[in-house]
Amino acid sequence: MPISKIAYTLISFLAAIIILSYGKNLIMPFILALFIWLLIKEIKKGMNKIGFVRRKFPSWLLSVIASVFMFLVLGFVTELLVYNIKALAHSSATYTANLDKMANMLNDTFNINLRSLLGDYATDLDFASILTTVVNSLTDILGNAFLIALYVLFLLIEESVFSVKLKAIFPESDRFDRVDGIIREIENAVTDYIGLKTLVSLVTGVLSYIVLLILGVDSPVFWAFLIFLLNFIPTIGSLIATLFPAIYALLQFGELTPFILVLALVGLVQVIVGNILEPKIMGNALNISSLVAILSLSFWGWLWGITGMILSIPITVMIVIVFAQFPSTRPIAILLSGKGKADS
């Protein structure tokens, strides 16, 4: 490969990273809006399977119904989260007292001074401020809600005329068919992943909610939603989703038994859903190497934080499909694939 071509590729790669990093406040809401739009299309596709709805409802009305339903669900979930986070903040004094109780118990039983081991972290531990940080993070997301909704609206409008524009750009039928096929393949792959992963994560969240409710853990809705969200992060997401409510139960009750029960039962839910239900529902549809999934998780997490981790797999799916369509980038698609071939 000529040196000039290598240099051009490196410069393009660095430029893309700079644009993604500095433009994340505009690009990230658009990516989120894109995935919400794809979920709306999935809901619309489900409604179209009902014969009466398909015959009586025009396409634009189905889009409106699916969009309203999606945003009502998101609004309802947001209200539940805000309520539960406030309830957690209200009980924060109890958690600090339980931490002292646990520290004394460890010191008496095992002669371990937890305060000295944690050092300055122990004195600076303030659960109210931690929960305030969580609320602020949620507020930042809600701050982008209008921009995301605006993006979704224009994506729905653009959807109706996009095919006409594509035909005008590619008047030759063979080129149009190829480009249209690439776009549809990307759309189907990402939509299938988001739809199925949402279903699997929802099952995990609901089962975890039932477990946490039975065990008496405070604000089970908040922890169930966190588990639902973290399950979109490959590999480490389910581990973190299990540890968070378990550690919280330890702080809430000040005893090891609730911690062990939450860790065991929520972990059991993760194992059953992740190793039995998820493979049956999703199969091996995503043609991505496990190593690439981890690297993608690290890269997008470094670039865009937790949101980047959640979006890492859908973005990688899109990259593999696009690269597979061109001879110059097809070898890269093969390297990124999990099956050793670029075709899904």
C-alpha positions in Angstrom: 0.0 0.0 0.0 1.5 3.4 -0.9 2.6 5.6 1.9 0.4 8.5 0.8 -2.7 6.2 1.0 -1.7 5.1 4.5 -1.2 8.7 5.6 -4.5 9.7 4.0 -6.3 6.9 5.9 -4.7 7.9 9.3 -5.5 11.6 8.8 -9.1 10.7 7.9 -9.4 8.4 11.0 -8.0 11.1 13.3 -10.3 13.7 11.7 -13.3 11.4 12.3 -12.3 11.0 16.0 -11.9 14.7 16.5 -15.3 15.4 14.9 -17.0 12.7 16.9 -15.4 14.0 20.1 -16.0 17.7 19.7 -19.3 17.3 18.0 -20.8 14.8 20.4 -23.4 17.2 21.7 -25.0 17.3 18.3 -24.1 13.9 16.9 -25.0 11.8 20.0 -28.6 13.1 20.2 -28.9 12.4 16.4 -27.7 8.8 16.9 -30.1 8.3 19.8 -32.9 9.8 17.6 -31.9 7.4 14.8 -32.3 4.4 17.1 -35.7 5.7 18.5 -36.8 6.1 14.8 -35.8 2.5 14.1 -37.8 1.3 17.2 -40.8 3.3 15.9 -40.4 1.5 12.6 -40.3 -1.8 14.4 -43.5 -0.9 16.3 -45.1 0.2 13.0 -44.0 -3.1 11.4 -45.6 -5.0 14.3 -48.9 -3.1 13.8 -48.9 -3.8 10.1 -49.0 -7.5 10.8 -52.5 -7.0 12.1 -54.8 -7.4 9.1 -57.4 -4.8 10.2 -54.8 -2.2 11.0 -53.0 -2.7 7.7 -56.2 -2.3 5.7 -57.8 0.6 7.6 -54.8 2.7 8.8 -52.6 4.7 6.4 -48.8 4.6 6.8 -48.5 8.1 8.1 -51.1 7.5 10.8 -49.3 4.3 12.0 -46.1 6.4 12.2 -47.9 9.0 14.4 -49.4 6.3 16.7 -46.1 4.5 17.0 -44.3 7.8 17.8 -46.8 8.9 20.4 -46.6 5.5 22.0 -42.8 5.6 22.1 -42.6 9.1 23.6 -45.4 8.3 26.2 -43.4 5.3 27.3 -40.2 7.3 27.6 -42.0 10.1 29.5 -43.6 7.6 31.9 -40.2 5.9 32.5 -38.6 9.3 33.2 -41.2 10.2 35.7 -40.7 6.9 37.5 -37.0 7.4 37.6 -37.1 10.9 39.0 -39.5 9.7 41.7 -37.3 6.8 42.7 -34.1 8.8 42.7 -35.7 11.3 45.0 -36.8 8.5 47.3 -33.2 7.2 47.3 -31.8 10.6 48.2 -34.3 11.0 51.0 -33.0 7.7 52.6 -29.3 8.5 52.1 -28.6 9.2 55.9 -29.6 5.6 56.7 -27.0 4.2 54.2 -24.2 6.2 55.9 -25.2 4.8 59.3 -25.3 1.3 57.9 -21.8 1.8 56.4 -20.6 2.6 59.9 -22.3 -0.4 61.3 -20.7 -2.7 58.7 -17.3 -1.2 59.3 -17.6 -1.9 63.1 -18.8 -5.4 62.4 -15.8 -6.1 60.1 -13.5 -4.7 62.7 -14.9 -6.8 65.5 -15.2 -10.0 63.5 -12.1 -10.0 61.2 -10.1 -7.2 62.8 -10.3 -5.3 59.5 -10.5 -1.5 59.8 -12.6 -0.6 56.8 -12.2 3.2 57.4 -8.4 3.0 57.3 -8.4 0.8 54.2 -10.6 3.2 52.4 -8.7 6.2 53.7 -9.9 9.5 52.4 -12.6 7.9 50.3 -14.5 6.8 53.4 -14.6 10.3 54.9 -15.6 11.8 51.5 -18.4 9.3 50.9 -21.6 11.2 50.6 -24.6 9.3 49.2 -26.7 12.4 48.8 -24.0 13.9 46.5 -23.7 10.7 44.6 -27.4 10.6 43.9 -27.4 14.3 43.0 -24.8 13.4 40.4 -27.1 10.7 39.0 -30.0 13.2 38.9 -27.8 15.8 37.1 -26.8 13.1 34.5 -30.5 12.4 34.0 -31.2 16.1 33.6 -28.5 16.3 31.0 -30.2 13.6 29.0 -33.6 15.3 29.4 -32.0 18.5 28.3 -31.4 16.9 24.9 -34.9 15.4 24.8 -36.2 18.3 22.7 -33.4 18.0 20.2 -33.8 14.2 20.0 -37.6 14.6 19.5 -36.9 17.2 16.7 -34.5 14.8 15.0 -37.0 12.0 15.2 -39.7 14.2 13.7 -37.5 15.2 10.7 -36.4 11.6 10.2 -40.1 10.6 10.0 -40.7 13.4 7.5 -37.6 12.5 5.5 -38.6 8.8 5.4 -41.5 9.5 3.0 -39.4 11.3 0.4 -36.0 9.5 0.8 -36.7 6.9 -1.8 -37.6 9.6 -4.4 -34.3 11.4 -3.6 -32.3 8.2 -3.9 -33.8 7.4 -7.3 -32.9 10.9 -8.5 -29.3 10.5 -7.3 -29.0 7.0 -8.8 -31.2 6.9 -11.9 -29.6 3.7 -13.1 -31.7 0.8 -11.8 -28.7 -1.5 -10.9 -26.9 1.2 -8.9 -30.2 2.3 -7.2 -31.0 -1.4 -6.3 -27.5 -1.8 -4.8 -27.5 1.3 -2.7 -31.1 0.7 -1.6 -30.1 -2.9 -0.7 -27.2 -1.6 1.5 -29.4 0.8 3.3 -32.1 -1.8 3.9 -29.5 -4.3 5.1 -28.2 -1.8 7.6 -31.7 -0.8 8.7 -32.8 -4.4 9.1 -29.7 -5.5 11.0 -29.7 -2.6 13.4 -33.5 -2.7 13.9 -33.5 -6.4 14.6 -30.7 -6.0 17.1 -32.3 -3.0 18.9 -35.8 -4.7 18.9 -34.6 -8.1 20.1 -32.1 -6.6 22.6 -34.8 -4.3 24.0 -37.1 -7.3 24.5 -34.3 -9.4 26.2 -33.3 -6.5 28.4 -37.0 -5.8 29.3 -37.4 -9.4 30.4 -34.2 -9.2 32.5 -35.4 -5.9 34.1 -38.9 -7.1 34.9 -37.6 -10.4 36.5 -35.0 -8.4 38.4 -37.7 -6.0 39.6 -39.8 -8.9 41.0 -36.7 -10.3 42.8 -35.8 -6.9 44.3 -39.4 -6.2 45.3 -39.7 -9.5 47.1 -36.4 -8.9 48.9 -37.6 -5.4 50.0 -34.8 -3.4 48.3 -35.7 0.3 48.1 -36.7 1.8 44.7 -36.8 -1.5 42.7 -38.1 0.4 39.6 -34.9 2.5 39.5 -32.6 -0.6 39.8 -34.7 -2.6 37.3 -34.4 0.2 34.8 -30.6 0.4 35.4 -30.4 -3.3 34.8 -32.5 -2.9 31.6 -30.2 -0.2 30.4 -26.8 -1.8 31.3 -27.8 -5.0 29.5 -27.3 -3.1 26.3 -23.6 -2.9 27.1 -22.0 -6.2 25.9 -20.1 -8.5 28.3 -19.5 -6.2 31.3 -23.0 -4.7 31.4 -24.7 -7.7 33.0 -21.9 -7.9 35.6 -22.3 -4.2 36.6 -26.1 -4.6 36.5 -25.8 -7.4 39.1 -23.3 -5.7 41.4 -25.0 -2.3 41.7 -28.3 -3.4 43.4 -26.4 -6.0 45.5 -24.0 -3.3 46.9 -27.0 -1.1 47.4 -28.8 -3.8 49.4 -25.7 -4.1 51.6 -25.8 -0.4 52.3 -29.6 -0.4 52.9 -29.8 -3.3 55.3 -26.3 -3.2 56.8 -26.1 -7.0 56.6 -24.4 -9.6 54.3 -27.5 -11.8 53.8 -29.5 -9.4 51.5 -26.3 -8.7 49.6 -25.7 -12.4 48.9 -29.4 -12.9 48.0 -29.5 -10.1 45.6 -26.2 -11.1 44.1 -27.3 -14.7 43.7 -30.9 -14.2 42.5 -30.3 -11.2 40.1 -27.2 -13.0 38.9 -29.3 -16.1 38.3 -31.7 -14.0 36.2 -28.8 -12.7 34.2 -27.4 -16.2 33.6 -30.8 -17.7 32.6 -31.7 -14.8 30.2 -28.2 -14.3 28.9 -27.3 -17.9 28.3 -30.6 -19.6 27.5 -33.2 -17.0 26.4 -31.1 -14.5 24.5 -29.3 -17.0 22.2 -32.7 -18.5 21.3 -34.3 -15.1 20.6 -31.4 -13.4 18.9 -29.5 -16.4 17.5 -26.2 -15.6 15.8 -27.6 -12.7 13.8 -24.8 -10.3 14.7 -21.8 -11.1 12.6 -19.2 -9.5 14.9 -16.1 -11.0 16.6 -16.2 -11.1 20.4 -12.8 -9.3 20.5 -14.1 -6.6 18.2 -17.2 -6.2 20.5 -14.9 -5.6 23.5 -12.7 -3.2 21.6 -15.7 -1.4 20.2 -17.1 -1.1 23.8 -13.8 0.4 25.0 -13.5 2.8 22.1 -17.0 4.2 22.1 -17.0 4.2 25.9 -13.8 6.3 25.9 -15.3 8.6 23.2 -18.9 9.1 24.4 -19.1 7.5 27.9 -21.9 5.1 28.9 -24.1 6.2 26.0 -21.2 5.2 23.7 -21.0 1.8 25.3 -24.7 1.2 24.8 -24.5 2.3 21.1 -21.2 0.5 20.4 -22.6 -2.8 19.0 -25.3 -1.1 16.7 -22.6 1.3 15.3 -20.2 -1.6 14.7 -22.9 -3.6 12.9 -23.4 -0.6 10.6 -19.7 -0.3 10.0 -19.3 -4.0 9.1 -22.2 -4.0 6.7 -21.1 -0.8 4.9 -17.4 -2.0 4.7 -18.6 -5.3 3.3 -20.1 -3.6 0.2 -16.9 -2.2 -1.2 -13.8 -4.1 -2.4 -11.3 -1.7 -0.8 -12.9 -2.0 2.7 -14.1 -5.6 2.5 -11.0 -7.1 4.1 -11.6 -4.9 7.1 -15.2 -6.2 7.3 -13.9 -9.7 7.3 -11.5 -9.0 10.2 -14.3 -7.4 12.2 -16.7 -10.3 11.5 -17.3 -13.2 13.8 -17.8 -15.8 11.1 -14.8 -15.1 9.0 -16.8 -13.8 6.1 -18.3 -10.4 5.4 -21.8 -11.5 4.5 -24.2 -11.7 7.5 
